[in-house]
Amino acid sequence: MNLGLTLALPSIRPAFAALAALMIACPGFAMGAAMRADKMDDAVLLARDAFRTGNSVALARAVPLVRGHLLEPYVEYWQMRTRLEDRGADELRDFLARRDGSYIAERLRADWLRILGKKGDWDTFRAERPKLVNEESDVACYGLQERYRSGDASALIELKPFWLASKELPEGCAVLAEEQLRSGAYGVAQIWERFRTLADAGQTTVGRRLLVALPLREQPGAALIDRIVAAPAKYLLQLPDPVTRTAREMVIFSMMRLARSDPQAAAARWDDSLRGSFSPDDQAYVWGQIALWGARRHMPDAIAWFARATSATLSDEQLAWRARIALRNGAWPDVRAAIEQMTPQYRLEPTWIYWRARALKEAGSAEAARLEFARIATEFGFYGQLAAEEQGVVFKLPAQGPAPTTEELGQALGSPGIQRAMALFRLDMRTEAVREWNWSLRGLSDRQLIAAAEIAKRNELWDRAINTADRTVAQHDFGLRYLAPYQEALTGQAKARNLEESWVLGLVRQESRFISNAKSSAGAAGLMQLMPATARWVANKMGMKDFNWARVTSVDVNSALGSFYLKTVLDDLDGQPVLASAAYNAGPGRARRWQDVNPLEGAIYAESIPFDETRDYVKKVMTNAMYYAAVLGGKTRSMRERMGVIGARGRRQGSDIP
């Protein structure tokens, strides 16, 4: 196994040192050991496939073939996981004791707790649950059920956030909720409250199932829900008087659906005689929905619509969009008011600390603004850098800590979890490898994290190197945080297309973390994450005669296609990297549509991008570019200069760029 790391033998664990010495002294042994390792690797993969297909016979056959392999715990886990419901507590505890502290033990314990919760074996559940490190929502729900069964009524208070979440209830919480519905503790008001939350998130299928909990005479029926989803405006033209609770809720549901597609039409329909049949709270609720979708479409009228929703309890998402539409329209008092109504946790995010500080500055409260900027000015993210610039701080990289010593590298390499992760990477079991790696980083000091990142770098695990170095708190290595593998290919293409090298690297870091064969769930592939249609379009524009999709993960091919596309998009969008970054993620048409009729500060453009993913992407790409420029020793520019001013939206027709 080539770990890509040269260490003096004494720094390696004794077993590895002895094996390495024997392999050096006896080439024949080395060849035989390699052959046995390959066979064991094959056995691990066979065991994995057997587990996935439920072939317990083939899985059992593989167990003795992997004795002593780094991934033997995984094969044991797969075998334990089959028929887990039938295994005794002693057998499971024996496995957990032997693999104590490992990621595999954590997984098995979580799996076991789910089964214990489903069976209602609360004594065993109560004994095992405290040993779980990271509790997922389904186990947490069984935990609430266990507490409730033990007489702890406060569990019902903690059930409420699950009830009001915009997704299916985990089984443990669903059982508790059904009991509350049967007892009458959750009545019609709670059902409609949850339905609105689900409808707001577009979860109409889950909402439709929920409504069968209403008294039979009050149920709207699945057909009516489907009719409203398909044509809300048509329903609103034909509706009877909303005299019952169900009828009123169906009108509100219709308004929510109409607001998604046409906020202006929804506002006009709600503002006529329709809203007069509703309570002030319901009127405000609907205005909040109309305002949210209007703000996401960058409609200036959304400011006034939000004003009409003041008596409603706006969610943090609605308040965020109230702030964003106010930013786009220079309504700084509204920006501040929206942020100050957010929940404390949300309001303390760097985004809203920065924009509240800007609002204070615009209001002439310079000292208050300075104190707010100072809260985040030492952070390395997008808003931390903008806040530092507001304080007059000149950008520079933090001091570089000493390189990890041979001993520190040896200790990192000696971690069983790191060894297992690298073995999993070698077998192309990336999902398991990433989880194992991340689990192994728990509780590590900055020095240990930097050593682990260096191990990852030397083994060309670029994403693990970057993500591990990103975790340090006080001592940093920005050369590891901002690695530049494949720099020759990427720099060559950047220069050929007259693109800023640091921007291209920043984009690739965000797209793929330099995983050359990365593939997204949407079908994008390679370093620069090209979609099939885009790759074919670019190859045709470039005159690449021998292109086929199988070549898209080649570093040279992918960097050539991606850089050409990025340059095409940049030229199409007036040479503005912020717009081009948004276009690379969401398409040129959308990036252009998100411009305003007036010039817009680049940071405001980025913050008001309607898509959460693209908004985060643009801010991170531009931050990456700034750090790459510094790491590579190039000219550094302020974040404000990089973001620039986004010109007003033009009238020209869109191009054919995909």
N, C-alpha and C positions, 0 to 999 in steps of 0.2 A: 504493500500500500504506500504510494508516494504521497507524503504529507506536504511536500514542498517546503520543508523547514529544516535547516541545517543546525543541529545542536550538538554540543559535546555530549558524548554518551553518558557521563555521570549525571547530567541534568535530566535525563529521561528516566522514567520509572524503571526499576531493575529488570522487570520482565521484558520490557521493550529493548533495554540496553543489551541484555543477553541474547535476545533474538537477533538484534541488528549485528552484533559481533559474530554470531554463528553464520549469518547470511554472508557477511563479508569474507569470512575465512573459508566457507564451503559453498562455492557457486552452485554445486549440484543441489545442496540443501535449499538454497535460495529459490532455485527453479521449482523444486518439489513443493516448497512452502507456498509459492505463488499459485501453483496448480491447485493445491488444496484450498487455498483462499478463494480462488475462482469458483470451485465446486461448492464451497459453503455459501458464497454469494448467490449462486444459482438456487441453492436450497432455500435461502431466505426469500427470494422472489417467488419460488414455487409455493412456499408457505403463505405468503401474502395473497397470491392469486387464489389459493385454496380457501383462505379466510373470506375473501370477497365473494366467492361463489358458494360458500357454505359447505364446502367439501371437507368434512371433518376427518375422513379417512386419510386423504392426501395430506392434510395438515398434520395429523399425528405421525405420519410416515416421515415428515420433514424434521420433526423435533430432534431426534438423535443426530441428524446430519449437521446441526448447527451448534453442537456443544462447543463452548469456548469462543464462539464468534461474538464480536461486539454487539451484534443485533439479536443475540439469543433472547434477551428480555422481550423483544417485540414478538418473536415467535411464540414464546410462553404466553404473552398477553393475548395474542390472537387465539391460542388454544383455550385459555381461560374464558375468553369472551364468548366462545361458542358454548351454548347451553349455560350461560351465566346464571339464569334463573334457577337451575337445578343444583348449583354447586353449594356446598355447605360453608358456613361461616368460618370454620377452622381452616379449610382449604384456602379460602380467599385471604384470610389473615396471614397464613403462612407465606403466600406469594407477596403480600404487601410488606411483610416484615423483611423478606429477603431482598426486595427491591425498594426498600424504604428510602424516601427522598428523591426518587427518580420521577421523571415525567410519566413513565409508563405506570408507576404506582398511583400517581395522581389521576390518570385516566381511568384506571380500573376502579379506584375508589368512587369516582364520580358515577361511573356506570352502575356500580353496586348500589349506591345511594338512590339512584333513580328506580331501581328494581325494588329496593326496600320501601321506598315511598309508595310505589304503585301497589305493593302487597299490604301496606299498612303495618309493617314490622317496625313499630316506632321505637322499641327498646334498642334494637341493633342500630337503627338510623341515628338515634340520639348519641350512641356511643361512637359512631364512626364519623359523623358530620364535622366535629371540631378539627379533625385531622386533615380535612380538605383545605387546600391553600387558596385556590381560585374557584369561587362558587358561581356557577351559571344560573340563569333565571329559573330553569325548571327545577333544579335542586333547591334553590331558595324558596320556591313555592311549596315544595314538599316540606321544607323546614317550617313554613308558616302553618301548614296543616298539622304537623307534629305538635307545635306549640299550642294550637287551638284545641287539639284533642287532649292535651295535658292540662287544659283549663286556663290557658293564657289568652284572655280576651283581647289583649293589645295586638295580637296577630291580625285581627280584622282591620285595625288601623293601617297596618303595613300592606294589607291586601289592596287598599284603595289605589295606590299608584299603578298597580298591575291592571286593575279594573279600568282605569282611565288611560292606559297605554293604547296606542293606535295599532294593535296587532292582536293576533290570536292569544288567548290566555294559555300559559303553560298548564299541563294537566293538573298539577297540585292546586293551583289557584282556581282552575275551572271548577274543581270539585267543591272548594270552599264557596265560590261565587254561587254555584247552583243551590247550595244549602241556604245561602242568604236570600236568594230569590224565593225558594220554597217557603221559608219562614216569614217572608214579608219584610225582612230587614232591608233588603234591596227591593224597591218598588218601581212603579212606573217612572218616577222622576229619575232614578238611577239608570234605568234601562235607556231612556232617551238621552241622558247625559253621555253614556258610553256610545250610543249610536252616532251622536254628533261628532264625537272624537274620531270614530272609525270613518265616518263619511268625509270628514275633513281631510283624512289621509288617503282617501280613495279606496278604503277597504270595504267596499259595499257587499262583497260576498260574506265576509264575517259579520257585517252589520245585519244583513238579511237573516242570517241564522239566529242572531241575538233576539230579533223582534218576536220570535215564536214564544219567548218568555212572557210576553204581554198577555193580559186576559184575552181570550179568544175573540171577543167582540171588538177589541181595540187593535187587533193586528191588521196592518195595512195590506199584507199579502205580497208574495214574491213578484207577482206579475206587475203590480203597481210600482214597486221599486225599480224593476227593469224598465218600465215605460218612462219613468222619470230620468233614469240614467241615460236612456237613448235620446230623449227629446224634452228637456226640462222646460224650454220656452213654450212648447205646445201644451204641456200639462198646465202651466200657469195661465194660459188663455182659457182653459176649459174647466178649471177647478170649481167645486162648489164652495159655499161659504165655510170658512175654516172655523167652525164652532166647536169641534171636539179637539182634544189634545192631539190625537193622531192626525187629523186633518191639518192642524197648524204645523205639526212637525214635518209633514210631507211638503208643505209650502216652503218651509225653511230649507229642507233637503233640496228642493227644486232650485231655490235661490242659490244655494251653495254650488250646485252643479252648473247653473247658468253663469255664475261669477267666474268659474274656472275658464270658460271658453269666451265669455263676452262680458267683462265687468261693467262696461258702459251700459249695455242693455239691462243687466241686472239692476244697476242703480236706478235706471229710469223706471223699470217695472216696480221696484220696491218703493220708489218715491211717490207713486200715485196712490190711489185709495187703498191699495193692498195692505200696506203696513199698519193702517189704522186699526186692524182687527187684532193686533198683537201687543203684548205688554212692552213697556219701555226696555226691559232687559232683553227680550227677544228682538226688538227692533235694533238695539245696539249690537247684539250678536251678529245679526245679518250684515249690518254695516261693516263690522269688523272683517267678515268674510269677503265682502266686496272690495274693501280697502286692501286686504292682503293680496288678492289676485290682481287688482289694479296696480299695486306697487310693483309686483313681480313683472308686470308688463310696462313698467316705467311711466305710468299715466300720472301726470301732475294732479289730476282730480283726486287721486288716492289720498292726498294730504287732507282735503276737506272730508272725504269719506271716513278717514280715521278719526277726525274731530267729532263726527256724529256717533262714534262708537265709544265715547269716553266713559259711559256708564257700564260698559261691559268689562269683564276681566280678560284683557287681551293676553294671549300666550306670549312666551318669549319670542317665538318665531314671528308673530304678528308685530310685536314691538321692534324686532330687528328690522323688519321691512318698513315700518313707520320711520325708523331712523334712516334707512337707506334712501327712501324716496325723498325724505327731507334733505339729505345730503345732495342729491342730484339737483334739487331746486334751491339750494342755498338757504333753506329754512332752518338756521342754526338753533333757534329756541325749541323747535320741534325735535331736532336731533337730541338735544339735552333732555327734553321731557320724556321722550321715548326710552332713552337709556336708563333714566332714573326710575322708571316704572318696572324695569326688568327685575327678575328674581336676583337675589344677591350673588348666587353662584354664576349666573349668566353674565351679570353686569361686570364681574371681575375678570372676564376674559380680556386678553390684550386688545382685541378689536375694539371693544366698547370703552375700555379705559382710554385708548388713544382718541377715539372720536368724541368722547365726553370732554377730554382735555382741549381738543380743537374747538369745541363749542364754547367752553369757558374762555378760551383765548379770544374768540370772535366777539364774545360779550364784554371784553375788556378786563376780565379777571385774570390778569397775567400771572400773579403769584399762585393762585389756585391751579391754573393750567400747568405751571412749572412743576408743582408737586405731583400732579397726576402723571405727567410725562416721565418723571423720575421713577415712578413705580415700575415701569417696564423698559426703561432705556438701556438696561444692561442685558436684556434678553437678545438672543441671536436671530429671532424670527423677523418677519416682515414689519410688524408694527413696533417691535422693539427697536429696529433700525430707524424707522421714521421718527419715533419718539426721541431717540438719541440726537438725530439731526435737528429736531425742534429745540434741543438743549444746547445746540452748537458743538456737539461732540464730533470730532473728525473720525471717520471710520478707520479702524485698523484691526487686524486679526489679534485675538488674545494671545498671550504669551504661550509659546510652545513648550510643553513639558518634556522632560528627558525621555529618550526612546526607551522602550521596555528592555530590561536586561535579559540575558540568556536564561537566568533563573526564573524570571517572571514569565517568559515565553514557555519555558518547560513546565511550569505549574499550570499555565493555561492549557497546554497541550495534554497534560496529564489528567485533566478533568474528564471523567467518564462520559458526562453528557456531551462535551465538545467532541470527544472521540466518536460517540454514537452518531452525533449530528453529521460529522464528516463522512462516516460510513454510509449514512442515509443519502447524503448528497451524491456520493459515488455511485449509488444504485439508482439514481434519478428519482428518489422518493422525496421530492422537494417539500411537499406539504408537511410530512412528518419531520423532515430535517429542520425546517424553520422552527417548528414548535419545540423540538428538542433543544435546538440552539438557544432560543429565547428563554426556555425554562432554566437552562444552565447559567444564564446571566443574573439570575435573581440574587440580590444581596452583594454583588461584586462592587469593589471599590473602583474609583476612577482608574487607578493604575492597572487593576485586573481587567477592566473593560478595554483599555487601550491595548493590553497584551492580547486579549482575545480577538480584538479587531485586527491586529497585526497578523495573527495566525490565519484569520479569514482572508486577509489580503494575499498572503503568501500562497494560499491554496486557491486563489482566484475566485473566492466566494465574495464577489464585490458587494452584493447587497447586504450580506451579513457584516462585512467590514464597515460599511457606511452606517448601517443602523445601530451597530454596537458602539461605534465611536460617537454617535449622536446622543448616547445616553449619559455621557459624562457630565458632572455637575460643576466641579471646581477646576479640574486639570484637564486640558483638552489637547487633541491633535487634529487640527483642521485639515492637515494633509490626508488623514484617514477619513474624516467626515466628507471631504470633497475629493475623493479619488478620481482619477482620470484615466481609467484603462481604455485601450483602443484609441489613445490620444492621437497617434499618427494618422489613423484613418479619418477620425472625426475632424481633426485640425486641418488635414488636407482638403477635405470636402468643404469645411467652413471657409477656408481661404479661397478655394476655387469659386465659391458662390458669393464671396464678399459678405460673409456673415460673421458676426462677433463670435469668436471661439468660445468665450466663457458662457455666452447665452446658449449656444448649441449644447455644450456640456451640461448646463443647468437644466435644459429641457430633457436631455437623455437621462440624467439622474432622476428626474421626476417620472419619466415615462416607464423606465425599465430597471433602474438601479444598475444599469450596465450588464444585465443578464441577456446575452446575445440571442438566446433561444426562447426568450420570454413570450408567452402567449396569454392574451386576456380572454375573459369569458365572452367578450363581444367578437372575438376573432382577430384582433390586432396581433401582430407578431414582430419580433426582432427588437433591436436596440431602440429604434425610434417608433416602435409600435404602429406599424402601417396596417391599415385595413386592406383586404384583397382588392376592392374596387379602386382605392386610392393608389395602391402600388401599380396596378395595371395602367391606370391613367398616367401616372408619372413616367413609367417605363416607356410608354408610347410617346409622351412629350419629349423625353430625352433621346428617343431613337434607340433604346436598348433592345436590340433585335432578339437576343437570346434569353430574355427574361422569362422565368416561370416561377410560380408561387413557391416551389420547393427551395428556391434560392434566397427567399426573403430574409432568412435568419443569418445568412452570410454577413459578416461584419462589413465587408467592403460594399456589397450590394445594398444592404439596408441603409448604411450611412450615406451612400450616393443618392438613393431614392428619397430618403427622408430630408436630406439637406436641400435637394432640388425643390421638393415640395414646400419646405419651410421658406425658402427664398421666394418662390412663386407667391405664396400667401403674403409674405412681408411686402413685396412690391405691390400686390393688389390692395393692400391696406395702408398705403401711404408711408411705408417704411417705419411703421410704429410697432416696436416689439411687443408691447402690451396687447395690442389688437391681434397681432400674429400669434402670440401665445394662446390667447383665447380661441382663435380660429383653429389652431392645431388640435385643440382638444374638442371643440364643439362645432367646428365648421365656419368657414368665412362668412356665410350668410348671417348666421346668428351674431358673430362678432360685430358685424357692421350694423345689424339691427339694434344692438345694445348701445350704440352711440346715441348721443343726444342731439337735439336741434341746435344746441349751443356747445361751444368747447367745454370740455369736462376734465377736471383734474384726474390724472391717471389713477391715483389711489381710490378715488370715488368711483371711477368706472369699474375698477376691479372689484371693489366691495359690493357693488350693486349688480353684479352678474347674477342672473336668476338661477342658474344651475349651481348647486352646492359644490359638486365635484370640480367644475370649471373655475369657480371663484377661488377655491383653495389651490387649485393647480396653478393659476396665473400668479398668485402671490408667491407661491413656493418657487416657481421657475425664475421669477425676477430676483428673489432672494438668493437662489442658487447661483445665478449669474454674477451677482455682486461678490459672493465669496470665492467663486472660481477665479474671477479677475485678480483677486488679492492673492490666492494660493499660487496661481501661475505667474505672479509677479508682473502682471499687466497694469494698465492704467485703471485706477479705481474711480468710480463716479458715485455720487450720492444716490440713495434710493429715490429721492424726489426727482433728481435729474433723469434717472433711468425710467421712471414712470411717466415723466413728462406731462404734456397736456394732450388729451385725445380730441382731435378735431371734430367739428360738427358733422353730423350725418349728411352725406351727399345725396343727390338725386339720381345718380347714374345707375344703370342696370347692373345687377350682379353678374359676376363672371361664371364660367363653367367649372370652376375649381370645386372638386368634391369636398 
